[in-house]
Amino acid sequence: MPLPREVLRFRLKNEIESCQKQIKHHIEVSDPYLKSFPITLSLTLLRVPGPYLADGKVLSRFIHSVQVIITEDYPYEKPIVKWQTPIFHPNIMPPEDGGYVCTKLLENWDFRSTLTTFIKGIEVLLANPNPNNPFGNDLCTRAAEYFRKHRYLPGVPSELKHRPRVVGGGDVQKAEDPRIRNSTGNR
């Protein structure tokens, strides 16, 4: 038996707000008033490493799109999750094969489960492919074979690769580096 509609809307509103506060990813809601089910959350995971295949090489992607579809039977029924961006992962099907996500969080979904916990679980899954529990399609099977032999070492987003800027601490600065200034603005 589903939750009364107003209780469901209240819970879902609170969960979406919690996601926006706690995980800092972009979430777009198909119906912001939460009146017309199913509700589709278009989630863009930002700065989260995940493997993808390009020109025969496994690289890291840091922006991922996921659709989370919530029916009126939520939270008794788990959300339907569909991956939208290219991926090379044993536990996440590429979009052209359905985009399904295989995770214990969905397998063990119950009334107490939340969207925030689920999204944090996806972040962990992305960086930690489980080659022992792959989907049976071709790309997931190939990913499982690859990750049995090679550990996934996520890269660092390009905006984090820049050297840190030193502020203050005049005796540590190098006078010949014009980018470094002390707190008074002097080199």
C-alpha positions as CSV (number, residue, x, y, z in Angstrom):
1,M,0.0,0.0,0.0
2,P,1.6,3.3,-1.1
3,L,2.0,6.3,1.2
4,P,-0.8,8.9,1.2
5,R,-0.1,11.4,-1.7
6,E,0.6,14.4,0.6
7,V,2.9,12.3,2.9
8,L,4.8,11.1,-0.2
9,R,5.1,14.6,-1.6
10,F,6.4,15.9,1.8
11,R,9.0,13.1,2.1
12,L,10.2,13.5,-1.5
13,K,10.4,17.3,-1.1
14,N,12.6,16.8,2.0
15,E,14.8,14.1,0.4
16,I,15.4,16.3,-2.7
17,E,16.3,19.3,-0.5
18,S,18.6,17.1,1.6
19,C,20.3,15.9,-1.6
20,Q,20.8,19.5,-2.8
21,K,22.3,20.5,0.6
22,Q,24.5,17.4,1.2
23,I,25.8,16.3,-2.1
24,K,26.1,19.4,-4.2
25,H,25.3,17.8,-7.5
26,H,22.8,19.3,-10.0
27,I,19.3,18.0,-9.7
28,E,16.5,18.9,-12.1
29,V,13.0,17.7,-11.2
30,S,10.4,16.9,-13.9
31,D,7.6,18.3,-11.8
32,P,8.8,20.8,-9.1
33,Y,5.4,20.6,-7.4
34,L,5.7,16.8,-7.1
35,K,2.1,16.2,-8.2
36,S,2.4,14.2,-11.4
37,F,4.0,10.8,-10.9
38,P,6.3,9.3,-12.0
39,I,8.7,12.0,-11.1
40,T,12.0,12.1,-13.0
41,L,15.1,13.5,-11.3
42,S,17.8,14.4,-13.9
43,L,20.9,14.1,-11.8
44,T,24.3,15.4,-12.9
45,L,27.1,14.1,-10.8
46,L,29.9,16.6,-10.7
47,R,33.6,16.0,-9.9
48,V,33.0,12.3,-9.4
49,P,35.5,10.0,-11.1
50,G,34.2,7.1,-13.2
51,P,35.8,5.0,-15.9
52,Y,34.9,5.2,-19.6
53,L,36.5,3.8,-22.7
54,A,38.0,6.1,-25.4
55,D,40.2,4.9,-28.3
56,G,40.8,1.6,-26.4
57,K,42.0,3.3,-23.2
58,V,40.3,3.5,-19.9
59,L,40.0,7.1,-18.8
60,S,38.2,9.0,-16.0
61,R,35.2,11.1,-16.6
62,F,34.1,13.6,-13.9
63,I,30.6,14.5,-15.0
64,H,27.9,11.9,-15.2
65,S,24.2,12.1,-16.0
66,V,21.7,9.8,-14.4
67,Q,17.9,9.7,-14.5
68,V,16.2,8.6,-11.3
69,I,12.5,7.8,-11.8
70,I,10.3,7.8,-8.7
71,T,6.9,6.2,-8.8
72,E,3.9,6.8,-6.5
73,D,4.9,3.6,-4.7
74,Y,8.1,5.2,-3.4
75,P,9.7,4.6,-0.9
76,Y,8.3,1.1,-0.7
77,E,9.4,0.6,-4.3
78,K,13.0,1.4,-5.2
79,P,13.6,4.2,-7.8
80,I,14.3,3.2,-11.4
81,V,17.8,4.4,-12.3
82,K,19.0,4.9,-15.9
83,W,22.6,5.9,-16.7
84,Q,22.9,8.5,-19.4
85,T,26.6,9.1,-20.2
86,P,29.3,6.8,-21.6
87,I,30.7,4.5,-19.0
88,F,33.0,1.5,-18.9
89,H,32.0,-0.2,-15.7
90,P,31.0,-3.8,-14.8
91,N,28.1,-2.7,-12.6
92,I,26.6,0.1,-14.8
93,M,25.3,-0.6,-18.2
94,P,26.0,2.0,-20.9
95,P,23.0,4.0,-22.0
96,E,22.6,2.1,-25.3
97,D,22.1,-1.1,-23.4
98,G,19.6,0.3,-21.0
99,G,21.8,2.3,-18.5
100,Y,20.8,0.0,-15.6
101,V,22.8,0.3,-12.3
102,C,23.6,-2.8,-10.3
103,T,24.2,-1.9,-6.7
104,K,23.4,-3.4,-3.3
105,L,21.7,-0.1,-2.4
106,L,19.0,-0.9,-5.0
107,E,18.9,-4.6,-4.2
108,N,18.4,-3.9,-0.5
109,W,16.1,-0.9,-0.9
110,D,13.5,-0.6,1.8
111,F,11.2,2.1,3.3
112,R,14.2,3.6,5.3
113,S,16.4,4.1,2.2
114,T,16.9,7.6,1.0
115,L,18.0,9.3,-2.2
116,T,21.0,10.9,-0.5
117,T,22.3,7.6,0.6
118,F,21.7,6.1,-2.8
119,I,23.5,8.9,-4.6
120,K,26.5,8.7,-2.2
121,G,26.5,5.0,-2.9
122,I,26.7,5.6,-6.7
123,E,29.7,7.9,-6.1
124,V,31.5,5.1,-4.3
125,L,30.5,2.5,-6.9
126,L,31.8,4.7,-9.8
127,A,35.3,4.8,-8.2
128,N,35.2,1.1,-7.1
129,P,34.1,-1.2,-9.9
130,N,33.2,-4.6,-8.7
131,P,34.3,-7.1,-11.4
132,N,32.8,-10.0,-9.4
133,N,29.2,-8.9,-9.9
134,P,29.0,-7.6,-13.5
135,F,25.9,-7.2,-15.7
136,G,25.8,-9.9,-18.4
137,N,26.0,-7.5,-21.5
138,D,29.2,-7.3,-23.6
139,L,30.6,-4.0,-22.3
140,C,30.1,-4.8,-18.7
141,T,31.7,-8.3,-19.1
142,R,34.7,-6.7,-20.8
143,A,34.9,-4.1,-18.0
144,A,34.8,-6.9,-15.4
145,E,37.7,-8.7,-17.2
146,Y,39.7,-5.5,-17.4
147,F,39.1,-4.6,-13.7
148,R,40.0,-8.1,-12.6
149,K,43.5,-7.4,-14.0
150,H,43.8,-3.7,-13.5
151,R,42.9,-1.6,-10.5
152,Y,40.9,1.5,-11.3
153,L,43.0,4.6,-10.4
154,P,40.7,7.6,-10.9
155,G,42.4,10.7,-12.2
156,V,42.1,14.2,-10.8
157,P,39.7,16.7,-12.4
158,S,41.8,19.1,-14.5
159,E,40.8,22.1,-12.4
160,L,42.5,20.4,-9.4
161,K,45.8,19.8,-11.2
162,H,47.0,23.4,-10.9
163,R,49.5,24.1,-8.3
164,P,48.2,25.6,-5.0
165,R,48.8,29.3,-4.6
166,V,50.9,30.2,-1.6
167,V,49.6,33.2,0.4
168,G,51.7,34.7,3.2
169,G,54.8,33.0,4.7
170,G,57.3,35.5,3.0
171,D,60.4,33.5,3.8
172,V,59.1,30.5,1.8
173,Q,58.3,32.4,-1.4
174,K,60.6,32.5,-4.4
175,A,61.3,36.1,-5.5
176,E,61.7,35.0,-9.2
177,D,58.1,33.6,-9.3
178,P,55.8,36.6,-10.2
179,R,52.7,34.6,-9.3
180,I,53.6,34.4,-5.6
181,R,52.9,37.4,-3.4
182,N,52.8,37.9,0.3
183,S,49.7,39.1,2.1
184,T,50.5,42.8,1.5
185,G,50.7,42.2,-2.2
186,N,54.5,42.5,-2.4
187,R,56.6,39.9,-4.2
